Amino acid sequence: MIDKNITAEIIGGAIEVHKTLGPGLLESAYNECLAYELELRGLNIQREIALPIIYKEVIIDHGYRMDLLVENRIVVELKAVERFTDVHTAQILTYMKLGKYDLGLLINFHEKLLKNGIKRFVF
């Protein structure tokens, strides 16, 4: 599958979850449901991927964890917040940089219309 098709499946899955559950739940609930929805769609999902910081020869497990990694190449970071902030952008860009991933999706399930809560990032 090419990245465009994978991101379409991720966004479609997120819309399905949002349509079914609506806004107002905890991020962890959306995480569980989206992971399940993407697995139903035949995508390979990894959850809560630890990302250490490598400084020179030292590996520092600083507790950074990606919400989802789809098909071993697309970072998906989920939120249930009033609005995105610069911190959320920095978070997904950090995950992409540390993991050496080129593509990421930041999804905010708190939006009334989910398409207004999706940001795509490319390195």
N, C-alpha and C positions, 0 to 999 in steps of 0.2 A: 504494500500500500504506500502511496506517496503521501507526503506530509499534508498536502491540501485535503486529501480524502480523510486522513486521520483526524485532523482538526475539525472537519465537518461532522464526523461521528461524535467527537467529544462535545462539540457545541450542541449537536442534536440531542445527545444524551443528557446534557445539563438542562436543556429546555424541557425535556420530558420529565426530569426530576422536579424542576421548578413548577411545571404545569400541574403535576400531581400533588406536591407538598405545599407550594406557595412559599412566600417569604415568612420569616419570623422564627425559624428553628435555629438550633445551634449548628455551627460549622461542621462539627463531628457527624451530625445526622446526614447532612448533605454529602459529606465525604463517603460515608458507608453506602448511601444510595447511588451516588454517581459511580463509584467503583463497581457496584453490582450491575448497573445499567450498561457500563462499558464492557464488562465481561460478557453480558448477554449479546452484545454487538460483535463479539469475537475478538476484542482487543486484548492485548497482553498488558496487564496492570500490575504495577508494584506500588506499595503504599508505605508511607512514612520512611522514606529512604534517607538514611543518615549521610550527611555530607561533612566530612572532616575538613579542617583547614590545614594545608600543607605549607609550612614555613621553613624554607631551606630543607634540611633533612628531617625536621620534626613534624610529626602528624599530631594535630590537636583535635580531639573530638570535642567540639564546642557545643554540641547539641543542636546543630542545624538539621532540620528534617523537612524534606519536600513532602507535600501532601500526596501527590500522585506522579508517577512517571509512566507514560503511556508508550508502548512499543519501544521501550528502551531509548527514546529520543525526544519526547515532548514533555516538558515540565508543566504540571497543572497545579496551580495554587488556588485554594478555595478560601473565600471569605463570606461572612454574614455580618456586614458592617453598614453603617449609615451611608458612607461614601469612601471611595479609595483615597488614600493619602500617599504622600511621597514615600513613607515607610513601606507601604505595600509594594510599590514599584521597586524600591531598593531591595526588598526581600526576594522577589522573583528573579531580579537581575543577578543578585548574589548567588542564588541557587543555580542559575544557568551558567554563571562563570565558574563556580566551584566544581560543578559536574561536567563542564565543557559541553553543554547542550546549546543548540542553535535556536530552538523554538520554545516558547512558553505561552501559556494562557493563564490569565488572572481572572477568576470568575467570582462575582459578588452575588450571592443568592438572596441578599436583602432587598434587591431592586424589585419594583412592581412588575416591570417588563425586563426580563433577564437580558435581552440583547443590549440594554443600556449598561449592564454590569459585566461586560466581557471586554478584556483588553488583550491584544496579541503582541508579543515581544519577539523580535528576531535579532540575533547577533550576526 
